[in-house]
């Protein structure tokens, strides 16, 4: 399971301020904290700064990779901005994202064609965001075919069926999960990815909904998630779901995390146990 740390996004006010003020210490700490807590990629997004996006995104990549040996997920719909960021990136980057929207596809394909870049492929077309699993599959099939025809290896394609908030449609969660299962069976070698927290937008107890949903998605085959890796309850749920769905050999990663005290719940249980035994003395 790959984790993409989502926190360096200019839509978050503290991050936007740090970008505007070129506060490298803040960005470096945020990158290091995510990496230390299991992020395999660090998402970098400066999308709110339209006229300065290229410069800011390049600066973000440099700041993230200054000390942490971690690749970036470069997040922009503009291929020129992505190319600028790639010029300073070390290692194999992930590109977020390409879609079946004609203008976006035509602009992005020359950048990724024949490369070893990992590519997030959004299940979106000029008709908008699909609502059903079958509509997502139809878009994914056409998009994957175009990427493969342009010499993108299936192993470098990360299909995003697009999580939409269940607060606006009761079926959005079910249809997304059905799409994940079908994609993992139909597209040999390809991966699936999602921006998980969209599912709970507009609802209370979002953390509960997010960690429940990620467990359900993992059971369907989800193998990459864009999340907050500092949310210990969420990452615990991921570890447990991987073990329970047969994707952690003999549950060794889960056991290791528990023994090393890396599970939030293990800390809670240990604390309660200590208090209980203290009361018995």
C-alpha positions as CSV (number, residue, x, y, z in Angstrom):
1,X,0.0,0.0,0.0
2,X,1.4,3.3,-1.1
3,X,0.7,6.5,0.9
4,X,0.7,10.0,-0.6
5,X,0.9,12.6,2.1
6,X,-1.6,15.3,1.3
7,X,-0.7,18.1,3.7
8,X,1.4,20.4,1.5
9,X,-1.5,21.9,-0.3
10,X,-1.9,25.6,-0.8
11,X,-5.7,25.3,-0.1
12,X,-4.7,24.9,3.5
13,X,-4.2,28.4,5.0
14,X,-1.0,27.7,7.0
15,X,0.6,26.1,3.9
16,X,-0.5,29.0,1.7
17,X,1.1,31.5,4.1
18,X,4.3,29.4,4.3
19,X,4.5,29.3,0.5
20,X,3.8,33.0,0.1
21,X,6.5,33.9,2.7
22,X,8.9,31.2,1.4
23,X,9.0,29.6,4.9
24,X,11.2,26.7,4.0
25,X,11.5,25.5,7.6
26,X,7.7,25.0,7.8
27,X,7.5,23.1,4.6
28,X,10.5,20.9,5.4
29,X,9.1,20.0,8.8
30,X,5.7,19.2,7.3
31,X,7.4,17.0,4.7
32,X,9.6,15.3,7.2
33,X,6.7,14.6,9.6
34,X,4.7,13.0,6.8
35,X,7.7,10.9,5.6
36,X,8.5,9.8,9.2
37,X,4.9,8.6,9.5
38,X,4.8,6.4,6.4
39,X,4.3,8.6,3.4
40,X,5.9,7.2,0.3
41,X,5.2,10.3,-1.7
42,X,4.7,13.9,-0.7
43,X,2.0,15.8,-2.6
44,X,2.9,19.3,-3.5
45,X,0.2,21.8,-4.7
46,X,0.4,25.5,-5.2
47,X,-2.8,25.8,-7.3
48,X,-4.3,28.9,-5.7
49,X,-1.3,31.0,-6.8
50,X,-2.2,30.9,-10.5
51,X,0.3,33.3,-11.9
52,X,3.1,32.1,-9.6
53,X,2.2,28.4,-9.5
54,X,5.3,27.3,-11.5
55,X,7.8,29.2,-9.4
56,X,6.1,28.2,-6.1
57,X,5.8,24.5,-7.1
58,X,9.4,24.4,-8.1
59,X,10.3,25.9,-4.7
60,X,8.1,23.4,-2.9
61,X,9.9,20.4,-4.6
62,X,13.3,21.8,-3.6
63,X,12.2,22.4,0.0
64,X,10.6,18.9,0.3
65,X,13.6,17.1,-1.1
66,X,16.2,19.3,0.7
67,X,16.7,16.6,3.4
68,X,14.0,14.0,3.0
69,X,14.9,11.3,0.4
70,X,11.2,11.1,-0.7
71,X,9.7,11.6,-4.1
72,X,6.9,14.1,-4.8
73,X,3.5,13.8,-6.2
74,X,3.4,16.9,-8.4
75,X,-0.1,18.2,-8.3
76,X,-1.3,20.5,-11.1
77,X,-3.5,20.4,-14.2
78,X,-0.9,22.5,-16.1
79,X,1.8,20.5,-18.0
80,X,4.1,23.5,-18.2
81,X,3.9,23.9,-14.4
82,X,4.6,20.2,-13.9
83,X,7.6,20.3,-16.3
84,X,9.1,23.3,-14.4
85,X,8.7,21.3,-11.1
86,X,10.2,18.2,-12.7
87,X,13.3,20.1,-13.7
88,X,14.4,20.2,-10.1
89,X,12.9,16.9,-8.9
90,X,15.2,14.1,-7.8
91,X,14.0,10.5,-8.4
92,X,10.8,9.1,-9.9
93,X,8.0,11.6,-9.5
94,X,4.2,11.0,-9.5
95,X,2.2,13.3,-11.7
96,X,-1.3,14.3,-10.5
97,X,-3.0,14.3,-12.9
98,X,-4.2,13.4,-16.4
99,X,-7.8,12.8,-17.5
100,X,-9.9,12.0,-20.5
101,X,-10.9,15.7,-20.9
102,X,-9.7,16.4,-24.4
103,X,-7.7,19.6,-23.8
104,X,-6.1,18.3,-20.7
105,X,-5.2,14.9,-22.3
106,X,-3.7,16.5,-25.4
107,X,-1.6,18.9,-23.2
108,X,-0.4,16.3,-20.8
109,X,0.3,13.3,-23.0
110,X,3.5,14.7,-24.6
111,X,4.9,15.3,-21.1
112,X,4.4,11.8,-19.8
113,X,4.7,9.7,-23.0
114,X,7.5,7.2,-22.9
115,X,8.6,8.3,-19.4
116,X,9.0,6.4,-16.2
117,X,6.8,8.9,-14.4
118,X,4.0,7.5,-12.2
119,X,0.7,9.0,-13.6
120,X,-2.5,9.6,-11.7
121,X,-5.3,8.9,-14.3
122,X,-8.6,10.6,-13.3
123,X,-11.9,9.0,-14.4
124,X,-13.2,12.3,-15.7
125,X,-14.1,13.3,-19.3
126,X,-15.6,16.3,-21.0
127,X,-19.0,15.0,-19.8
128,X,-17.9,15.7,-16.2
129,X,-17.6,13.4,-13.2
130,X,-19.1,10.0,-13.6
131,X,-21.7,8.8,-11.0
132,X,-21.7,5.1,-11.6
133,X,-19.1,2.3,-11.5
134,X,-19.8,1.5,-15.2
135,X,-19.3,5.0,-16.3
136,X,-16.0,5.2,-14.4
137,X,-14.8,1.9,-16.0
138,X,-15.7,3.2,-19.5
139,X,-13.5,6.3,-19.0
140,X,-10.7,4.3,-17.3
141,X,-10.6,1.8,-20.3
142,X,-10.2,4.6,-22.9
143,X,-7.7,6.5,-20.8
144,X,-5.5,3.5,-19.9
145,X,-5.5,2.5,-23.6
146,X,-4.3,6.0,-24.6
147,X,-1.6,5.9,-21.9
148,X,-0.3,2.5,-22.9
149,X,-0.3,3.4,-26.6
150,X,2.0,6.3,-25.6
151,X,4.4,3.9,-23.9
152,X,3.3,4.4,-20.3
153,X,3.8,1.1,-18.5
154,X,0.6,-0.2,-16.7
155,X,2.6,-0.4,-13.5
156,X,3.0,3.4,-13.6
157,X,-0.7,4.1,-14.1
158,X,-2.7,4.9,-11.0
159,X,-6.4,5.0,-11.8
160,X,-8.5,7.4,-9.7
161,X,-12.2,6.6,-9.8
162,X,-12.9,9.9,-8.0
163,X,-14.4,9.8,-4.5
164,X,-17.4,12.0,-4.2
165,X,-19.2,13.1,-1.0
166,X,-21.9,10.7,0.2
167,X,-23.7,13.8,1.7
168,X,-24.8,14.7,-1.8
169,X,-25.7,11.2,-3.1
170,X,-26.3,8.1,-1.1
171,X,-24.8,5.9,-3.8
172,X,-21.5,7.6,-4.3
173,X,-19.6,5.5,-1.8
174,X,-21.0,2.2,-3.2
175,X,-20.3,3.1,-6.8
176,X,-16.8,4.1,-6.0
177,X,-16.1,0.8,-4.2
178,X,-17.6,-1.2,-7.1
179,X,-15.4,0.7,-9.5
180,X,-12.2,-0.1,-7.5
181,X,-13.1,-3.8,-7.5
182,X,-13.7,-3.9,-11.2
183,X,-10.6,-1.8,-12.1
184,X,-8.3,-4.1,-10.1
185,X,-9.7,-7.1,-11.9
186,X,-9.8,-5.6,-15.4
187,X,-6.6,-3.6,-15.8
188,X,-3.7,-6.0,-15.1
189,X,-0.7,-4.2,-13.6
190,X,-2.5,-0.9,-13.0
191,X,-3.0,0.6,-9.6
192,X,-5.9,2.5,-7.9
193,X,-5.6,5.7,-6.0
194,X,-8.0,8.2,-4.4
195,X,-8.3,11.4,-2.4
196,X,-10.0,9.6,0.5
197,X,-11.3,12.5,2.6
198,X,-13.7,13.7,-0.1
199,X,-16.1,10.9,1.0
200,X,-17.0,12.7,4.2
201,X,-17.2,16.3,3.0
202,X,-20.1,18.1,4.6
203,X,-20.7,15.5,7.4
204,X,-19.8,15.3,11.1
205,X,-17.3,12.8,12.5
206,X,-15.3,12.9,9.3
207,X,-12.4,11.0,10.7
208,X,-14.7,8.0,11.6
209,X,-16.1,8.0,8.1
210,X,-12.7,8.3,6.4
211,X,-11.1,5.4,8.3
212,X,-14.2,3.2,7.8
213,X,-14.3,4.0,4.1
214,X,-10.5,3.3,3.6
215,X,-10.9,-0.1,5.1
216,X,-13.8,-0.9,2.8
217,X,-11.8,0.4,-0.2
218,X,-8.7,-1.7,0.7
219,X,-11.0,-4.8,0.9
220,X,-12.0,-4.0,-2.7
221,X,-8.3,-3.7,-3.8
222,X,-7.3,0.0,-3.4
223,X,-3.5,0.0,-3.2
224,X,-2.7,3.8,-3.0
225,X,-4.3,6.6,-1.0
226,X,-3.8,10.3,-0.7
227,X,-4.2,10.9,3.0
228,X,-3.0,12.7,6.1
229,X,-0.4,10.3,7.4
230,X,-0.3,12.1,10.7
231,X,-3.8,10.8,11.5
232,X,-2.8,7.9,13.6
233,X,-6.3,6.3,13.8
234,X,-6.6,6.4,10.0
235,X,-3.2,4.8,9.4
236,X,-4.0,2.2,12.1
237,X,-7.2,1.4,10.1
238,X,-5.1,1.0,7.0
239,X,-2.7,-1.4,8.7
240,X,-5.5,-3.5,10.1
241,X,-7.4,-3.6,6.8
242,X,-4.3,-4.8,5.0
243,X,-3.9,-7.6,7.5
244,X,-7.5,-8.6,7.4
245,X,-7.7,-8.5,3.6
246,X,-4.8,-10.9,3.1
247,X,-2.3,-8.2,1.9
248,X,0.1,-8.5,4.9
249,X,1.9,-11.9,4.9
250,X,1.2,-13.6,8.2
251,X,0.2,-10.1,9.5
252,X,3.9,-9.4,10.0
253,X,3.7,-5.6,9.3
254,X,0.8,-5.2,11.7
255,X,2.6,-7.2,14.4
256,X,5.8,-5.2,13.9
257,X,3.9,-1.9,14.1
258,X,2.3,-3.0,17.4
259,X,5.5,-4.2,18.9
260,X,7.3,-0.9,18.0
261,X,4.4,1.1,19.5
262,X,3.5,2.5,16.1
263,X,-0.2,1.8,16.5
264,X,-2.2,4.5,18.2
265,X,-4.6,1.9,19.7
266,X,-1.7,0.0,21.3
267,X,-0.7,3.1,23.2
268,X,-4.3,3.6,24.4
269,X,-4.5,0.0,25.4
270,X,-1.2,0.1,27.3
271,X,-2.3,3.2,29.1
272,X,-5.6,1.7,30.2
273,X,-3.9,-1.5,31.2
274,X,-1.4,0.4,33.4
275,X,-4.2,2.3,35.1
276,X,-6.2,-0.9,35.7
277,X,-3.3,-2.7,37.3
278,X,-2.5,0.4,39.4
279,X,-6.0,0.2,40.8
280,X,-5.5,-3.4,41.8
281,X,-2.5,-2.8,44.0
